[in-house]
Amino acid sequence: MYWMEFLTVALVHLLAVASPGPDFAVVVRDSVNHGRRTGTWVAFGLGCGILVHVTYSLLGIGLIVSQSIVLFNLFKWLAAAYLLYLGVCALRARPRSLQIDEHSVAQPSSRKAFVTGFMTNGLNPKATLFFLSLFTVVIDPHTPMAIQVGYGLYLAIATGLWFCLVAWLFSRPGVRAGFARMGHWFDRLTGAVLVGLGIRLAFTELR
């Protein structure tokens, strides 16, 4: 009975998650610089960040945030500041050897990688508006809560798996070697992207 609704939710989510943004940028950066394990933990963090949006959407908190300029701006500035922090750290990257060595640079812990993904997604106010639209426009309000929870779990798992695939692709030796030839300029490029996304987010208006 709810298969068509589920397929619609899945398609809308696929189009959203496949669009390059902060989530994609941090997974690519950490997968190239630190390898598959780190990239995968970032992906897990992103998937769990989805659960934050799903939870407050189901509880109706997302509607409150979307209608409160103060709360929306609070989330917006926190997210923008975090992206700017990540971007500035990347912009300060120093030249390194072209030879990729997993042990030559300090590897972030699994916890730190997870938190990076979780914070990047969980603080994003654009995700707030996306999930609010999803749970109020795409999903029928009469759909049983259990079914909606199932949708939410799917969205979290699908997001995690998608970015695990991204981590796998960008952590392959050939791909990493290609980016390594750019040296620290790759770090600075991703840093510039993150700073740009942070600035863009800071100027996002509540509609």
Secondary structure as GFF3:
##gff-version 3
##sequence-region A 1 207
A	DSSP	alpha_helix	3	17	.	.	.	ID=ss1
A	DSSP	alpha_helix	22	34	.	.	.	ID=ss2
A	DSSP	alpha_helix	36	59	.	.	.	ID=ss3
A	DSSP	alpha_helix	61	67	.	.	.	ID=ss4
A	DSSP	alpha_helix	69	91	.	.	.	ID=ss5
A	DSSP	alpha_helix	110	122	.	.	.	ID=ss6
A	DSSP	alpha_helix	125	133	.	.	.	ID=ss7
A	DSSP	pi_helix	134	138	.	.	.	ID=ss8
A	DSSP	alpha_helix	145	170	.	.	.	ID=ss9
A	DSSP	alpha_helix	173	180	.	.	.	ID=ss10
A	DSSP	alpha_helix	184	202	.	.	.	ID=ss11
###
